[in-house]
Amino acid sequence: MTLLVTVFAAVAATAAWYKNYPRNDMLLGPLCFMYWGASLMWLVDAIFEYMELGAEYFTPAPADMLGDLYLGLSVVALGLVIWTVILLVKDPKGVVKSTLLRK
């Protein structure tokens, strides 16, 4: 479930990055890299878990699926928080700077 959530987030972020590519005013590149990195991490985890459990891997308990869903959503939320901090620090549109300098 964590793999599914992060892959969907990675695909959505990549689609948004591709759509807004020439402008790049929202700095979506780091967000894409974070989500694709998390997806790759969960893919490796799934491969090793499948090697350990075998066919039992495909019949998880509902409680395990819910826990994995919460973990995947937490990873996506943390990625959004980190991206927001990057966006505020780099301030590509100058919004934060103009707000702070306004008297």
Secondary structure by P-SEA (a helix, b strand, c coil): caaaaaaaaaaaaaaaaaaacccccccaaaaaaaaaaaaaaaaaaaaaaaaacccccccccaaaaaaaaaaaaaaaaaaaaaaaaaaaaacccaaaaaaaacc
